[in-house]
């Protein structure tokens, strides 16, 4: 990984996520783009047909640039002289967070998007939440950092899979392995199931593990099954008692009605964790 984009709104939660992203960038020798989406009232749904003066928009952008400079200075002060010092660049633009971030990553090399969760650990996870919208919209791996996330080395990474889409899972796993190698972290392939595993699924798992062994060239990959009637409860148990430092999931988009009435497993887990949640978008 060469470039991390860290989205910020200058809140305390966002600042903590930026500190986490900066610390990770130091470890993996990557650079950072600090990104702030300037949301003006005329762009909000409640604003109706109000046209916001261009001079005021420019003022918002100036304030944003000042905030990014201040955040950069604060982050750089945490680096020791003997550490890698990430280059920090800026991106600020008027618009919604998802639009600004996706516009940047479409036209610039970005390997990972980092952002903080909103609200009280995202326990409510409302439909209008920026983090939820990013989960739905992101085309790049997205790392969500809660206010409770501690800035500690990543030594064990749980990669959750149900083996329903093994080729997609392998693709995401192979994107994760270079990060794990740099960090020297174990990858725990985690399967939550609610009963006996069928013979067909056992064969799928065996073939999957053989493919990983033949292609990954990384010995620190293990398999762990957890029996639980509920995926989120099983993953929460593993993260709490399995000494897991980060959870990885693949987000598979659903249609509008499903999104309106329900949430994906990755969206539900975003409201439960005090460790980083790394979400890979499903291959299209």
MARVEX-403848 format. One record per residue: residue in three letters; x, y, z of N, C-alpha, C, CB in turn. Coordinates in steps of 0.1 Angstrom, whole numbers, plus 5000, padded with zeros to 4 digits. Glycine has a CB too. Layout:
<recs>
ALAXYZXYZXYZXYZ...
</recs>
This chain:
<recs>
UNK500849885000500050005000500950135000499050005012UNK500650224991501450344989500750464994501850354975UNK499350474993498650594997497350565004498250674984UNK497250625016495950615023495250755022496250585038UNK493950745020493150865020492350865034492150875008UNK492550965041491950985054490851085054493051015066UNK489651045055488551145054488351205068487251075049UNK488151335069487951405082486951515081489351455086UNK486251535092485351645093485751735105483851605095UNK486951705110487651775121486951755135487551925118UNK486051655136485451615148486451535156484151535147UNK486151515169487151435178487251295172486551435192UNK486151235168486251105163487051095150484851045160UNK486951195141487651195129489151225132487151305120UNK489451305142490851325145491551205150490951435156UNK490751125158491250995163491550905151490350935173UNK490650895142490850815130492050855122489550815121UNK492250985121493451045114494751005121493351195113UNK494751005134495850965142496150815139495650985157UNK495050735139495250595136495850575122493850515138UNK495250645112495750625098497150675097494850705089UNK497550775104498950825103499850725109499050965110UNK499450665120500350565127500450445118499750525140UNK499350405111499450295102500350325090498050255097UNK500250445085501050485074502550485077500650635069UNK502850525089504250515094504750375093504450575108UNK503950275098504350135099504550075085503350055106UNK503650105075503750045062504450135052502350005057UNK504950255056505650345048504850385036506950275042UNK503650445039502750495029502550645031501350425030UNK502050715021501750855023500250875025502250935010UNK499850995028498551025032497951145024498451055047UNK496651125021495851235016494751265027495251205002UNK494851385033493751425042492651495034494351525053UNK491451435035490351485027489251535035489851365018UNK488751655032487651715039486551755028488051835047UNK485351705030484251745022483551855028483251625019UNK483451975022482852095027481352085023483552225022UNK480552055033479052045031478452175034478451925039UNK477952255024477252375027475752355027477652485016UNK475052445034473552425036472852405023472952545043UNK473252465012472552454999472652314993473052554989UNK473552234999473752094994472951995002475152064993UNK472352045013471651955022470251935018471752005037UNK469651815020468251795015467251895021467851655018UNK467451935033466552025039466552175034466752035054UNK467552195026467752335022466852385010469252355018UNK466152285004465252324993465952394982464252424999UNK465452504977466052574966466952684969464952614957UNK467452694982468352804986469652794978468552795001UNK470052904973471352914966472352984975471252994952UNK473452904978474352964988475353054981475152844995UNK475653164986476553264979477953204977476753394987UNK478553224965479853164961480953214971480153204947UNK480853344975481853404984481853324997481553544987UNK480653285002480653205014481153065012479153195019UNK480953005001481552874998483052884998481052814984UNK483552984992485053004992485553025007485453124984UNK484753085015485153105029485152965036484153205036UNK484152885033484152755039485352675035482852675035UNK485752685022486852615017488152665023486952625002UNK488252795025489452845032489552795046489353005032UNK488452795053488452735067488852585067487052755073UNK488352515057488752375055490252355053487952315044UNK490752435045492252435042493052455055492652535031UNK492552555062493252585075493152475085492652715081UNK491952405085491852295094492752175090490352245094UNK492852155077493752045072495152075075493552025056UNK495652205074496952235077497252215092497252385074UNK496252245101496352225115496452085118495252295122UNK495652005112495651855115496951795110494451785107UNK497451835099498751785094499851815104499151855080UNK499851935109500851975119500751895132500752125123UNK499551865136499351785148499851645146497851785152UNK499551585134499951445131501451435130499351405118UNK502151535124503551525122504351535135503951635112UNK503751605145504351615158504451485165503651725166UNK503651385161503651255168504751165163502351195167UNK505451205152506451115146507751135153506551145131UNK508451025156509851035161510851055150510150905169UNK511951105153512951135143513451005135514151195149UNK513450895142513850765136512750695128514450675147UNK511550745128510450685121510350735107509150705128UNK509650655098509250695085508250815087508650585077UNK508450915079507551035080506651035067508251165082UNK505451005068504551005056504451145050503150955059UNK504451155037504051285031502551305032504551285016UNK502151425036500751445037500351555027500451495052UNK499351515019498751605009497251635013498851554995UNK496651735007495251775010494351754998495251915015UNK493051735002491951744992490751794999491651604986UNK490351914995489051965001488252014989489352075011UNK486951984990486052024979484652034985486151914968UNK483852114978482452124982481652004977481852254977UNK480851944986480051824982479851724993480751754970UNK479151624990478951515000480151435002477751434996UNK480351375013481551295016481851185006481551235030UNK480751105003480950994994481351044980479650914993UNK480751154976481051204962482451254962480051314959UNK482851334972484251394972485351284972484451484984UNK485051184981486051074982486150994970485750984994UNK484950954964484950864953485450934940483550814950UNK485251064939485751144928487351144929485251284929UNK487851154941489351154942489951024939489751204956UNK489350914944489950784942489850734928489350684952UNK488850784921488650744907489750804898487350794902UNK490350914902491350984894492750984900490851124892UNK492950924911494250924918494450794924494251044928UNK495750754925496050624931495850624946497550584928UNK494850554951494550534965494350394968493350624970UNK495050334979494950194982493950164993496350144986UNK493750265002492850245013492250375018493650185025UNK490950375021490250485027490050465042488950515019UNK490450565050490250555064489350665069491650565072UNK488350625078487550735083487050685097486350765074UNK486650785105486050755118484550735118486350865128UNK484050665127482650645128482050765135482350515136UNK480750785133480050895138479050855149479250975127UNK478650945158477750905168478450835179476550835163UNK477650775188478250695199478650555194477250685210UNK479850545188480250425183479450365172480350325194UNK478650455165477750415154476750315159478550345143UNK476350325172475350225177474050245170475250245192UNK473650365167472450385160472450355145471950535162UNK473550395139473850365125472650405116474150225123UNK472250535116471150585109471450585094470750725113UNK470350585086470550575071471350695066469250575065UNK471250815073472050925068473450935072471351045072UNK473950835079475250835085476350825073475450725094UNK477350915074478350925064479050785063479351035067UNK479350725074480150595073479350485066480450555088UNK478050485069477150385062477150415047475750385068UNK477050535044476950575030478250535023476750715028UNK479450545030480750515024480850365022481850565033UNK480250285032480250135030479550105017479550065042UNK478450165014477650135003478350184990476250205003UNK479050294991479550364979481050324975479450504980UNK481850284985483250274983483650174972483950244995UNK484650214964485150124954486550084958485250184940UNK487050124970488350094976488150034989489250224976UNK489149954994489049905008488850025018490349825012UNK487950005027487550115036487750065051486050155035UNK488550145058488850105072488050205081490350115075UNK487250155090486450235099487050225113484950185099UNK487250335119487850345132486850405142489150435131UNK486550335152485650395162486350475173484850275169UNK485650555180486350635191487050545201485350725198UNK486650425203487250335213488450255207486150235217UNK488750265194489850195188491150235194489850205173UNK491950145199493250175204494350175193493650075216UNK495250265194496350265184497450165188496850405182UNK497350045184498249935188498649865175497649845199UNK499749785176500149705164499149605160501449645166UNK498949575147498049475142498749345142497449515129UNK498449255150499149125151498249005146499649095165UNK496949025148496048915143494848975136495548825156UNK494648935124493548995116492548885113494149055103UNK491248895116490248805113489548845100489248795125UNK489548745091488948765077487648685077489948725066UNK486548745078485248675079484748635065484248765086UNK484348505064483848455051482848345054484948405042UNK481848335045480848225046481048125034479448275045UNK482148155026482548065015481448065004482847935020UNK480548155004479448154994480048214981478248244999UNK481048294982481648354970483148334971481248504968UNK483648214970485148184972486048264963485348044971UNK485748284950486648354941486748494946486148344927UNK485648554949485648694954486448704967484248744956UNK486248604976486948604989488448594986486548494998UNK488948514977490348494974490948624969490548384964UNK490148694960490648814955490948924966489648874945UNK489948934975490149024986491248984996488849044994UNK491348854998492448805007493748835001492248645009UNK493948814988495248844982495548994982495248794967UNK494549084983494849224985495249255000493549304982UNK494749165009495049185023496449135027494049115032UNK496849035020498148965024499349065024498448855015UNK499549145014500649235014500749325027500749325002UNK499549375031499449455043499849365055498049505045UNK499349245056499649155067501149125067498849025066UNK501749105056503249075055504049185061503649055040UNK503749315057504449425062504349435078503949555056UNK503149405083502949415097503349285105501449445100UNK503649175097503949055104502748995111505049065113UNK501549015106500248975113499748845108499249085111UNK499148775117498448645113497148685106498248555125UNK496648605097495348615091494548495095495448625076UNK493448515102492548405107491348405098492148435122UNK491248305089490048295081488948245090490348195069UNK487848325091486848295101485548265095486648415111UNK484948145098483648105093482648095105483747975085UNK481648175105480548165115479448075109480048305119UNK479047965116478047885111477047845122478647755104UNK475847805119474847785129474447635131473547855126UNK475247545125474947405126476047325120473647365119UNK475747195117476747115111477147155097476246965111UNK478447155094478847195081478647075071480347235081UNK477947105060477647005050478946955043476647055039UNK478846835038480046775031480446865019479646635026UNK479446925012479747005001480547135005478447054994UNK480047195016480747305021482147275026479947375033UNK482347155032483647105037484547095025483546975044UNK484047055013484947045001485247184996484146964990UNK484347274997484547414993485647475001483347494993UNK485547455014486547505024487947445021486147485038UNK487947315019489247245016489847305003489047095015UNK489047314993489647374980490047514982488547364969UNK489347594990489747724993491047735000488647805001UNK491247655010492547655017493647605009492347565030UNK493347505000494447464991494847574981493947344983UNK493847644976494147764968494947864974492947824962UNK494647894987495447994995496847944997494748015009UNK496947815000498347755003499147764990498247615008UNK498547734979499347724966499747864961498547654956UNK498847964963499048094957499548204966497748134950UNK499248194979499448314988500948334991498648295000UNK501648224993503048234997503148315010503848304986UNK502248285019502348355032501848245043501348475033UNK502848205052502548095061501648125072503848045066UNK501348255075500648295087499148305084501148425093UNK498548215078497148205075496548085080496848215059UNK495548095089494947985096493347985094495247995111UNK492747875097491347865096490647845109490947745086UNK489547915112488847905125487347905122489348015135UNK486647805127485247805126484647835139484647675120UNK483547915140482847945152481347915150483048105156UNK480847835159479447795158478547895166479247655164UNK477647965159476748055165475648085156477548195168UNK474448095162473248115153473248255146472048105162UNK473948345151473948485146475448525142473348585156UNK475548565129476848595124477548705133476848645110UNK476748815135477348925143477748885157476349045143UNK476948805163477348765177478548675177476148685183UNK478648585167479848505166481148585163479648405155UNK481048685154482148765151482548855163481948855139UNK481548905170481848985182482548905193480549045188UNK482048775195482748685204484148665201481948555205UNK484448635188485748615183486648735185485748575168UNK486148855182486948975183487249005198486249095177UNK486348975207486549005221487448905228485149005228UNK487248775225488048665232489148605224487048565236UNK489148635211490248575203491448655200489648535189UNK491548765208492748855207492948905192494048785211UNK491848935186491848985172492049135173490548955165UNK492949185164493249335163492449405152494749355162UNK491949335142491249395132490349295125492149455121UNK489149335122488149245115488049285100486749245122UNK488149195091487949215077486749155072489249175069UNK485849225064484649175058484549225044483449215067UNK483749155036483449195023481949245022483649075012UNK481749365017480449415017479849385003480449575019UNK478749315003478049284991476749364990477649134990UNK476649454980475549554979474149474978475749644968UNK473149534983471749484981470949584974471149444995UNK469749544970468849644964468249744974467649574957UNK467549844969467149954977466249914988466450064968UNK465249824985464349784996465049715007463249694990UNK465949625003466749555014467549655023467749455008UNK468149755016468949855024468049935033469749945014UNK466849965028465850045036465449975048464650085027UNK465149845047464649765058465649695067463649665053UNK466749655061467749575068469149635066467749435063UNK470149575072471549615070472349495067472049685083UNK473449515060474349405057475149365070475349435046UNK475749245070476549205081477649305084477149065079UNK478249365074479349455076478849585082480049485062UNK477649635078477049755084476749725099475849795076UNK476249605102475849575116477149575124475149445117UNK478149515119479449495127480049635129480449405120UNK479849725120480449865122479949925135480149955110UNK478749885140478249945152478649875165476749955151UNK479349765163479649675175481149685179479249535172UNK482049715170483449695173484149815179484149655160UNK485249775187486149875192487549855186486249885207UNK487549765176488749745168488549795154489249595168UNK489549815145489249855132488449755124490549885125UNK487549805116486849715106487249755092485249735108UNK487849665085488349685072487349615062489749625069UNK486749695053485649645044486149655030484349725046UNK486149535023486449525009485149535001487249405006UNK485049614991483849604982483849484974483849734973UNK482749424973482649294965482949324950481249234966UNK483649234944483849244929482549254922484749124924UNK482549334912481349354904481349264892481249504899
</recs>
